[in-house]
């Protein structure tokens, strides 16, 4: 067991809750972690305090494992331009050079009826006024939610390493464009937070 996850669970008091309350509380708490350039549990919970879709969902699935909540991993692709975000001009210009299918991952859990539902806690509540589809703060534990729309392809019960294979399959020009966009996107989100905090 990861001591960072154990400490997060202990702090949240999830083991003292009913199963339904435990599921809702831990999911909503991880959703509140700021989105940013953190891709590991250590990044998210210790060194950086922020996480990408990969980082935040690694935290959530590890919490689910320790709390005995079954889950599946879903991997999908999307286009940034289709999200209709109020991107700064320098980012829209990168997308206009030619877009790629960007990889994304989230989790699925079973609701009371045994149906697998989507649980995507990528975007934190701070980002909602900036046009992001953020996880519902009053989530009922039974309703599907995906923070990106539309999806191009999706694979349920998937290997998250699929995303690395897509990146390798991109042309060198697309990989460079992707990295340039992500660097600018991380910076833009950080600047939104800084302006609000000042």
Number of C-alpha atoms within 10 A of each C-alpha: 9 13 8 16 20 15 12 18 18 12 9 15 13 19 13 10 12 9 14 13 15 21 20 17 21 19 24 21 15 21 25 19 21 24 25 24 22 21 19 20 24 17 18 25 21 11 11 16 16 22 29 24 20 19 23 31 26 21 24 24 20 19 23 20 14 15 17 11 15 11 19 18 20 20 20 21 21 19 17 20 14 11 17 10 13 12 17 11 9 11 19 15 12 15 17 9 9 11 14 18 18 16 22 21 27 26 23 21 21 16 15 10 7 8 11 18 19 23 26 25 29 30 24 24 21 16 16 12 9 13 12 19 22 22 22 15 15 9 14 13 20 18 12 15 18 19 19 20 14 13 18 12 11 15 14 16 13 15 13 18 9 15 17 10 11 15 17 10 11 14 11 11 9 17 16 12 18 21 11 13 19 14 13 16 18 14 14 15 16 15 12 13 14 10 8 8 7 5
